[in-house]
Amino acid sequence: MNQVKIPTWIGVVQVQLTNSFFYISLINTLMLSITMWANVGPSIQEVWAPASYWMMLVIGFIVVCTIMLLDYKFMYPVRQAFVNEQACKHENPAMEEILSISSRMAAIEEKLGIVREDEQ
């Protein structure tokens, strides 16, 4: 599928927003947990007496850590492979420099009569 070229500043805004969402989500999660406990905490304590706000936070923390572990184990390699593929497809100065160096190196090797093992 062909991709559309749009201004890079849109990517800058998206990356900065994505990076800042980590901090925003910490505050948001704390506010949501306080609100949830204020609304349903008494109902939970009626069913299960030892329940407390801190116990709920610990359980939530364990759930979040489990999700992070699963994401790192299964999704991160796939996501990184996709990002690497995209970096090679589009205007990437580092990739252009690597290709330039590679072609110059091949020309030098040819001039010196050097044959690589992988080319035999």
DSSP file (Angstrom, degrees, kcal/mol; ACC not computed):
  #  RESIDUE AA STRUCTURE BP1 BP2  ACC     N-H-->O    O-->H-N    N-H-->O    O-->H-N    TCO  KAPPA ALPHA  PHI   PSI    X-CA   Y-CA   Z-CA
    1    1 A M              0   0    0      0, 0.0     2,-0.1     0, 0.0     0, 0.0   0.000 360.0 360.0 360.0 131.2    0.0    0.0    0.0
    2    2 A N        -     0   0    0      1,-0.0     2,-0.3     0, 0.0     0, 0.0  -0.455 360.0-141.4 -73.2 144.5    1.4    3.4   -0.9
    3    3 A Q        -     0   0    0     -2,-0.1     2,-0.4     0, 0.0    -1,-0.0  -0.787  12.5-121.5-107.4 152.6    1.9    5.9    1.8
    4    4 A V        -     0   0    0     -2,-0.3     2,-0.6     1,-0.0     0, 0.0  -0.747  19.3-130.7 -94.9 136.3    1.3    9.6    1.6
    5    5 A K        +     0   0    0     -2,-0.4     3,-0.0     3,-0.0    -1,-0.0  -0.779  35.6 169.1 -88.9 119.7    4.1   12.1    2.3
    6    6 A I        -     0   0    0     -2,-0.6     5,-0.1     1,-0.1     0, 0.0  -0.805  45.1 -67.5-123.3 166.8    3.0   14.8    4.7
    7    7 A P    >>  -     0   0    0      0, 0.0     3,-1.1     0, 0.0     4,-0.6  -0.196  39.5-130.4 -57.6 144.0    5.0   17.4    6.6
    8    8 A T  H 3> S+     0   0    0      1,-0.2     4,-1.9     2,-0.2     3,-0.5   0.736  99.2  74.6 -69.7 -22.3    7.4   16.1    9.2
    9    9 A W  H 3> S+     0   0    0      1,-0.3     4,-2.3     2,-0.2    -1,-0.2   0.814  90.2  59.3 -62.3 -27.1    6.2   18.5   11.9
   10   10 A I  H <> S+     0   0    0     -3,-1.1     4,-2.2     2,-0.2    -1,-0.3   0.903 105.5  48.5 -65.5 -39.6    3.1   16.4   12.2
   11   11 A G  H  X S+     0   0    0     -4,-0.6     4,-2.8    -3,-0.5    -2,-0.2   0.876 108.5  54.2 -64.9 -37.9    5.3   13.4   13.1
   12   12 A V  H  X S+     0   0    0     -4,-1.9     4,-2.5     2,-0.2     5,-0.2   0.935 109.6  46.9 -61.5 -46.4    7.1   15.6   15.7
   13   13 A V  H  X S+     0   0    0     -4,-2.3     4,-2.5     1,-0.2     5,-0.2   0.921 113.4  49.0 -61.9 -43.9    3.8   16.5   17.4
   14   14 A Q  H  X S+     0   0    0     -4,-2.2     4,-2.7     2,-0.2    -2,-0.2   0.926 112.1  47.6 -63.1 -44.9    2.7   12.8   17.4
   15   15 A V  H  X S+     0   0    0     -4,-2.8     4,-2.6     2,-0.2    -1,-0.2   0.923 113.5  47.5 -63.5 -44.1    6.0   11.6   18.8
   16   16 A Q  H  X S+     0   0    0     -4,-2.5     4,-2.0     2,-0.2    -1,-0.2   0.898 113.3  48.2 -66.1 -39.4    6.1   14.2   21.5
   17   17 A L  H  X S+     0   0    0     -4,-2.5     4,-1.6    -5,-0.2    -2,-0.2   0.935 112.1  49.4 -63.6 -44.8    2.4   13.5   22.4
   18   18 A T  H  X S+     0   0    0     -4,-2.7     4,-0.5     1,-0.2     3,-0.2   0.911 111.8  48.5 -60.5 -43.0    3.1    9.8   22.5
   19   19 A N  H >< S+     0   0    0     -4,-2.6     3,-0.6     1,-0.2     4,-0.4   0.859 112.6  48.2 -66.6 -34.8    6.2   10.3   24.8
   20   20 A S  H >X S+     0   0    0     -4,-2.0     4,-2.1     1,-0.2     3,-0.5   0.707  92.5  78.0 -80.2 -18.5    4.3   12.6   27.2
   21   21 A F  H 3X S+     0   0    0     -4,-1.6     4,-2.9     1,-0.2    -1,-0.2   0.791  84.2  65.3 -61.3 -26.7    1.3   10.2   27.4
   22   22 A F  H <X S+     0   0    0     -3,-0.6     4,-1.3    -4,-0.5    -1,-0.2   0.951 107.8  38.9 -57.9 -49.1    3.3    8.0   29.8
   23   23 A Y  H <> S+     0   0    0     -3,-0.5     4,-1.5    -4,-0.4    -2,-0.2   0.890 116.4  51.1 -70.7 -39.7    3.4   10.9   32.4
   24   24 A I  H  X S+     0   0    0     -4,-2.1     4,-2.6     1,-0.2    -1,-0.2   0.904 107.7  53.5 -63.6 -40.5   -0.2   11.9   31.7
   25   25 A S  H  X S+     0   0    0     -4,-2.9     4,-2.9     1,-0.2    -1,-0.2   0.829 102.5  57.9 -68.0 -30.6   -1.4    8.3   32.1
   26   26 A L  H  X S+     0   0    0     -4,-1.3     4,-2.0     2,-0.2    -1,-0.2   0.948 112.2  40.4 -61.3 -47.3    0.2    8.0   35.5
   27   27 A I  H  X S+     0   0    0     -4,-1.5     4,-2.4     2,-0.2    -2,-0.2   0.919 116.2  51.0 -65.9 -43.6   -1.8   10.9   36.8
   28   28 A N  H  X S+     0   0    0     -4,-2.6     4,-2.7     1,-0.2    -2,-0.2   0.903 109.2  50.5 -61.9 -42.5   -4.9    9.8   35.0
   29   29 A T  H  X S+     0   0    0     -4,-2.9     4,-2.6     2,-0.2    -1,-0.2   0.910 110.2  49.7 -63.8 -42.4   -4.6    6.3   36.4
   30   30 A L  H  X S+     0   0    0     -4,-2.0     4,-2.1    -5,-0.2    -2,-0.2   0.932 112.8  46.7 -61.9 -45.3   -4.3    7.6   40.0
   31   31 A M  H  X S+     0   0    0     -4,-2.4     4,-2.4     1,-0.2    -2,-0.2   0.902 113.3  49.3 -64.2 -40.4   -7.3    9.9   39.5
   32   32 A L  H  X S+     0   0    0     -4,-2.7     4,-2.9     1,-0.2    -1,-0.2   0.901 110.4  50.1 -65.7 -40.1   -9.4    7.0   38.0
   33   33 A S  H  X S+     0   0    0     -4,-2.6     4,-2.5     2,-0.2    -1,-0.2   0.895 111.3  48.5 -67.4 -37.7   -8.4    4.6   40.8
   34   34 A I  H  X S+     0   0    0     -4,-2.1     4,-2.3    -5,-0.2    -2,-0.2   0.929 114.1  46.7 -64.9 -44.4   -9.4    7.2   43.5
   35   35 A T  H  X S+     0   0    0     -4,-2.4     4,-1.8     2,-0.2    -2,-0.2   0.918 112.8  49.2 -63.7 -43.8  -12.7    7.8   41.7
   36   36 A M  H  X>S+     0   0    0     -4,-2.9     4,-3.3     1,-0.2     5,-0.5   0.933 112.2  47.6 -61.6 -45.2  -13.4    4.1   41.3
   37   37 A W  H  X5S+     0   0    0     -4,-2.5     4,-1.7     1,-0.2    -1,-0.2   0.880 109.9  53.2 -65.8 -36.4  -12.7    3.4   44.9
   38   38 A A  H  <5S+     0   0    0     -4,-2.3    -1,-0.2    -5,-0.2    -2,-0.2   0.860 118.2  37.3 -64.5 -34.0  -14.9    6.3   46.0
   39   39 A N  H  <5S+     0   0    0     -4,-1.8    -2,-0.2    -5,-0.2     4,-0.2   0.898 135.6  15.0 -86.2 -43.0  -17.8    4.9   44.0
   40   40 A V  H  X5S+     0   0    0     -4,-3.3     4,-2.3    -5,-0.2     5,-0.2   0.477  97.1  95.2-114.7  -3.9  -17.5    1.1   44.4
   41   41 A G  H  X<S+     0   0    0     -4,-1.7     4,-2.5    -5,-0.5     5,-0.2   0.922  86.8  48.8 -55.2 -49.6  -15.1    0.7   47.3
   42   42 A P  H  > S+     0   0    0      0, 0.0     4,-1.6     0, 0.0    -1,-0.2   0.886 110.8  51.5 -60.5 -37.2  -17.9    0.4   49.9
   43   43 A S  H  > S+     0   0    0      2,-0.2     4,-1.4     1,-0.2    -2,-0.2   0.902 110.5  48.7 -65.0 -40.0  -19.6   -2.2   47.7
   44   44 A I  H  X S+     0   0    0     -4,-2.3     4,-3.1     1,-0.2    -1,-0.2   0.904 109.8  52.1 -65.6 -40.6  -16.4   -4.2   47.4
   45   45 A Q  H  < S+     0   0    0     -4,-2.5    -1,-0.2     1,-0.2    -2,-0.2   0.794 103.9  57.5 -68.9 -27.2  -15.8   -4.1   51.2
   46   46 A E  H  < S+     0   0    0     -4,-1.6     3,-0.3    -5,-0.2    -1,-0.2   0.901 115.6  36.2 -66.6 -39.2  -19.3   -5.4   51.8
   47   47 A V  H  < S+     0   0    0     -4,-1.4     2,-0.5     1,-0.3    -2,-0.2   0.896 134.5  22.5 -79.8 -42.4  -18.6   -8.5   49.8
   48   48 A W  S >< S-     0   0    0     -4,-3.1     3,-1.8    -5,-0.2    -1,-0.3  -0.869  71.5-163.1-132.2  97.9  -14.9   -8.9   50.8
   49   49 A A  T 3  S+     0   0    0     -2,-0.5    -1,-0.1     1,-0.3    -4,-0.1   0.792  83.1  57.0 -55.9 -40.6  -14.1   -7.2   54.1
   50   50 A P  T 3  S+     0   0    0      0, 0.0    -1,-0.3     0, 0.0     5,-0.1   0.575  78.4 120.2 -74.4  -2.8  -10.3   -7.1   53.9
   51   51 A A    <   +     0   0    0     -3,-1.8     2,-0.3    -7,-0.2     3,-0.0  -0.324  38.3 171.9 -62.6 138.6  -10.4   -5.1   50.6
   52   52 A S     >  -     0   0    0      1,-0.1     4,-2.1    -8,-0.0     5,-0.2  -0.922  47.4-105.8-140.7 167.0   -8.7   -1.7   50.8
   53   53 A Y  H  > S+     0   0    0     -2,-0.3     4,-2.1     1,-0.2     5,-0.1   0.899 120.6  51.2 -59.9 -41.3   -7.7    1.0   48.4
   54   54 A W  H  > S+     0   0    0      2,-0.2     4,-2.3     1,-0.2    -1,-0.2   0.860 107.1  53.0 -67.8 -35.5   -4.0    0.0   48.7
   55   55 A M  H  > S+     0   0    0      2,-0.2     4,-2.5     1,-0.2    -1,-0.2   0.912 108.7  50.5 -64.4 -40.8   -4.8   -3.6   47.9
   56   56 A M  H  X S+     0   0    0     -4,-2.1     4,-2.5     1,-0.2    -2,-0.2   0.903 109.7  50.6 -63.0 -40.9   -6.7   -2.4   44.8
   57   57 A L  H  X S+     0   0    0     -4,-2.1     4,-2.5     2,-0.2    -2,-0.2   0.908 110.4  49.3 -63.4 -41.6   -3.6   -0.4   43.8
   58   58 A V  H  X S+     0   0    0     -4,-2.3     4,-2.4     2,-0.2    -2,-0.2   0.923 111.8  48.0 -64.1 -44.5   -1.3   -3.3   44.3
   59   59 A I  H  X S+     0   0    0     -4,-2.5     4,-2.3     1,-0.2    -2,-0.2   0.919 112.5  49.6 -62.3 -42.6   -3.5   -5.6   42.2
   60   60 A G  H  X S+     0   0    0     -4,-2.5     4,-2.5     1,-0.2    -2,-0.2   0.898 109.6  51.6 -61.1 -41.2   -3.7   -2.9   39.5
   61   61 A F  H  X S+     0   0    0     -4,-2.5     4,-2.5     2,-0.2    -2,-0.2   0.903 109.5  49.6 -62.6 -41.9    0.1   -2.6   39.5
   62   62 A I  H  X S+     0   0    0     -4,-2.4     4,-2.2     2,-0.2    -2,-0.2   0.904 111.0  49.8 -64.2 -41.3    0.5   -6.3   39.1
   63   63 A V  H  X S+     0   0    0     -4,-2.3     4,-2.3     2,-0.2    -2,-0.2   0.932 111.8  47.9 -62.7 -45.8   -2.0   -6.3   36.2
   64   64 A V  H  X S+     0   0    0     -4,-2.5     4,-2.5     1,-0.2    -2,-0.2   0.915 111.6  49.9 -62.6 -43.6   -0.1   -3.4   34.5
   65   65 A C  H  X S+     0   0    0     -4,-2.5     4,-2.4     2,-0.2    -1,-0.2   0.886 110.2  51.1 -62.8 -38.5    3.3   -5.1   35.0
   66   66 A T  H  X S+     0   0    0     -4,-2.2     4,-2.5     2,-0.2    -2,-0.2   0.923 110.3  48.5 -64.2 -44.0    1.9   -8.3   33.5
   67   67 A I  H  X S+     0   0    0     -4,-2.3     4,-2.6     1,-0.2    -2,-0.2   0.912 111.5  50.4 -62.2 -41.9    0.6   -6.5   30.5
   68   68 A M  H  X S+     0   0    0     -4,-2.5     4,-2.7     2,-0.2    -2,-0.2   0.909 110.4  49.6 -62.7 -41.8    4.0   -4.7   30.0
   69   69 A L  H  X S+     0   0    0     -4,-2.4     4,-2.6     2,-0.2    -2,-0.2   0.928 112.2  46.9 -63.0 -45.8    5.8   -8.1   30.2
   70   70 A L  H  X>S+     0   0    0     -4,-2.5     4,-2.5     2,-0.2     5,-0.7   0.899 112.6  50.3 -63.5 -40.3    3.5   -9.7   27.6
   71   71 A D  I  X>S+     0   0    0     -4,-2.6     5,-2.5    -5,-0.2     4,-1.0   0.929 113.2  45.7 -62.5 -44.9    3.9   -6.6   25.4
   72   72 A Y  I  <5S+     0   0    0     -4,-2.7    -2,-0.2     3,-0.2    -1,-0.2   0.899 116.3  45.9 -64.8 -40.5    7.7   -6.7   25.7
   73   73 A K  I  <5S+     0   0    0     -4,-2.6    -2,-0.2    -5,-0.2    -1,-0.2   0.891 131.8  12.3 -71.5 -41.3    7.8  -10.5   25.1
   74   74 A F  I  X5S+     0   0    0     -4,-2.5     4,-0.6    -5,-0.2    -3,-0.2   0.836 130.1  36.4-109.3 -42.7    5.4  -10.7   22.1
   75   75 A M  I  X<S+     0   0    0     -4,-1.0     4,-2.8    -5,-0.7     5,-0.2   0.844 102.1  67.3 -88.6 -34.1    4.6   -7.4   20.6
   76   76 A Y  H  ><S+     0   0    0     -5,-2.5     4,-2.9     1,-0.2     5,-0.2   0.906  99.8  49.8 -57.6 -46.4    7.9   -5.4   20.9
   77   77 A P  H  > S+     0   0    0      0, 0.0     4,-2.1     0, 0.0    -1,-0.2   0.907 114.5  45.3 -60.2 -39.6    9.9   -7.6   18.4
   78   78 A V  H  X S+     0   0    0     -4,-0.6     4,-2.1     2,-0.2    -2,-0.2   0.926 114.6  47.8 -68.4 -44.1    7.1   -7.3   15.8
   79   79 A R  H  X S+     0   0    0     -4,-2.8     4,-2.4     1,-0.2    -1,-0.2   0.910 112.8  48.8 -62.6 -42.8    6.7   -3.5   16.3
   80   80 A Q  H  X S+     0   0    0     -4,-2.9     4,-2.6    -5,-0.2    -1,-0.2   0.890 108.8  53.0 -67.0 -39.0   10.5   -3.0   16.1
   81   81 A A  H  X S+     0   0    0     -4,-2.1     4,-2.2    -5,-0.2    -1,-0.2   0.907 110.7  48.0 -61.3 -41.2   10.7   -5.0   12.9
   82   82 A F  H  X S+     0   0    0     -4,-2.1     4,-2.5     2,-0.2    -2,-0.2   0.923 111.3  49.5 -64.8 -44.4    8.0   -2.9   11.4
   83   83 A V  H  X S+     0   0    0     -4,-2.4     4,-2.4     1,-0.2    -2,-0.2   0.903 111.2  49.9 -62.1 -41.6    9.7    0.3   12.5
   84   84 A N  H  X S+     0   0    0     -4,-2.6     4,-1.5     2,-0.2    -1,-0.2   0.908 110.7  49.8 -63.3 -41.6   13.0   -0.9   11.1
   85   85 A E  H  X S+     0   0    0     -4,-2.2     4,-1.3     1,-0.2    -2,-0.2   0.917 112.1  47.8 -62.9 -43.2   11.4   -1.7    7.8
   86   86 A Q  H  X S+     0   0    0     -4,-2.5     4,-1.7     1,-0.2    -2,-0.2   0.879 107.6  56.2 -65.6 -37.5    9.7    1.7    7.6
   87   87 A A  H  < S+     0   0    0     -4,-2.4    -1,-0.2     1,-0.2    -2,-0.2   0.835 109.1  46.9 -64.6 -31.7   13.0    3.4    8.4
   88   88 A C  H  < S+     0   0    0     -4,-1.5    -1,-0.2    -3,-0.2    -2,-0.2   0.758 110.7  52.9 -80.4 -25.0   14.7    1.8    5.5
   89   89 A K  H  < S+     0   0    0     -4,-1.3    -2,-0.2    -3,-0.2    -1,-0.2   0.866 105.8  51.9 -78.4 -37.6   11.8    2.6    3.0
   90   90 A H  S  < S-     0   0    0     -4,-1.7     2,-0.9     1,-0.1     0, 0.0  -0.383 110.4 -56.9-104.2 175.3   11.5    6.3    3.6
   91   91 A E        +     0   0    0     -2,-0.1    -1,-0.1     1,-0.1    -2,-0.1  -0.280  65.9 162.9 -57.2  95.0   13.9    9.3    3.5
   92   92 A N     >  -     0   0    0     -2,-0.9     4,-2.4    -4,-0.2     5,-0.2  -0.946  29.1-159.5-120.6 108.5   16.4    8.1    6.1
   93   93 A P  H  > S+     0   0    0      0, 0.0     4,-2.2     0, 0.0     5,-0.2   0.854  93.5  52.9 -57.0 -36.8   19.7   10.0    6.0
   94   94 A A  H  > S+     0   0    0      2,-0.2     4,-2.3     1,-0.2     5,-0.1   0.917 110.2  47.4 -65.5 -42.2   21.5    7.2    7.9
   95   95 A M  H  > S+     0   0    0      2,-0.2     4,-2.4     1,-0.2    -1,-0.2   0.903 111.3  51.0 -66.0 -40.9   20.3    4.6    5.4
   96   96 A E  H  X S+     0   0    0     -4,-2.4     4,-2.2     1,-0.2    -1,-0.2   0.896 110.8  49.4 -62.4 -39.6   21.3    6.8    2.5
   97   97 A E  H  X S+     0   0    0     -4,-2.2     4,-2.7    -5,-0.2    -2,-0.2   0.903 109.7  51.1 -66.3 -41.5   24.8    7.2    4.0
   98   98 A I  H  X S+     0   0    0     -4,-2.3     4,-2.6     2,-0.2    -2,-0.2   0.921 111.1  47.8 -61.4 -44.4   25.1    3.5    4.5
   99   99 A L  H  X S+     0   0    0     -4,-2.4     4,-2.3     2,-0.2    -1,-0.2   0.893 112.3  49.9 -64.1 -39.3   24.2    2.8    0.9
  100  100 A S  H  X S+     0   0    0     -4,-2.2     4,-2.3     2,-0.2    -2,-0.2   0.934 112.7  45.9 -63.6 -46.7   26.7    5.5   -0.3
  101  101 A I  H  X S+     0   0    0     -4,-2.7     4,-2.7     1,-0.2    -2,-0.2   0.903 111.9  52.9 -62.8 -41.6   29.5    4.0    1.8
  102  102 A S  H  X S+     0   0    0     -4,-2.6     4,-2.3    -5,-0.2    -1,-0.2   0.913 110.6  45.8 -62.3 -43.8   28.6    0.5    0.7
  103  103 A S  H  X S+     0   0    0     -4,-2.3     4,-1.9     2,-0.2    -1,-0.2   0.897 114.1  48.6 -68.9 -38.2   28.8    1.4   -3.0
  104  104 A R  H  X S+     0   0    0     -4,-2.3     4,-2.1     2,-0.2    -2,-0.2   0.903 111.8  50.1 -65.9 -39.5   32.1    3.4   -2.5
  105  105 A M  H  X S+     0   0    0     -4,-2.7     4,-2.8     1,-0.2    -2,-0.2   0.898 108.8  51.8 -64.7 -40.7   33.5    0.4   -0.6
  106  106 A A  H  X S+     0   0    0     -4,-2.3     4,-2.3     1,-0.2    -1,-0.2   0.892 109.3  50.5 -62.6 -39.3   32.5   -2.0   -3.4
  107  107 A A  H  X S+     0   0    0     -4,-1.9     4,-2.1     2,-0.2    -2,-0.2   0.905 111.7  47.3 -65.2 -41.1   34.2    0.3   -5.9
  108  108 A I  H  X S+     0   0    0     -4,-2.1     4,-2.1     2,-0.2    -2,-0.2   0.923 112.2  49.6 -65.6 -44.4   37.4    0.3   -3.9
  109  109 A E  H  X>S+     0   0    0     -4,-2.8     5,-2.8     1,-0.2     4,-0.8   0.893 111.1  49.8 -61.9 -39.7   37.3   -3.5   -3.4
  110  110 A E  H  <5S+     0   0    0     -4,-2.3     3,-0.4     3,-0.2    -1,-0.2   0.907 110.3  50.3 -65.1 -41.1   36.8   -4.0   -7.1
  111  111 A K  H  <5S+     0   0    0     -4,-2.1    -2,-0.2     1,-0.2    -1,-0.2   0.863 114.7  43.8 -64.9 -36.0   39.7   -1.7   -7.9
  112  112 A L  H  <5S-     0   0    0     -4,-2.1    -1,-0.2    -5,-0.1    -2,-0.2   0.542 113.4-118.3 -86.7  -7.3   42.0   -3.6   -5.5
  113  113 A G  T  <5 +     0   0    0     -4,-0.8     2,-0.4    -3,-0.4    -3,-0.2   0.758  57.7 156.6  77.9  25.0   40.8   -6.9   -6.7
  114  114 A I      < -     0   0    0     -5,-2.8     2,-0.5    -6,-0.2    -1,-0.3  -0.718  25.6-161.5 -86.9 129.5   39.3   -8.0   -3.4
  115  115 A V        -     0   0    0     -2,-0.4     2,-0.1    -5,-0.0     5,-0.1  -0.955  14.1-134.4-113.1 124.8   36.6  -10.6   -3.5
  116  116 A R    >   -     0   0    0     -2,-0.5     3,-0.9     1,-0.1     4,-0.4  -0.421  14.2-126.7 -74.2 150.9   34.3  -11.0   -0.5
  117  117 A E  G >  S+     0   0    0      1,-0.2     3,-1.0     2,-0.2    -1,-0.1   0.858 110.0  56.8 -64.8 -35.5   33.5  -14.5    0.7
  118  118 A D  G 3  S+     0   0    0      1,-0.2    -1,-0.2     2,-0.1    -2,-0.0   0.622 105.1  52.8 -74.2 -10.8   29.8  -13.8    0.5
  119  119 A E  G <         0   0    0     -3,-0.9    -1,-0.2     1,-0.2    -2,-0.2   0.489 360.0 360.0 -99.3  -5.1   30.1  -12.9   -3.2
  120  120 A Q    <         0   0    0     -3,-1.0    -1,-0.2    -4,-0.4    -2,-0.1   0.481 360.0 360.0 -78.1 360.0   31.9  -16.1   -4.2
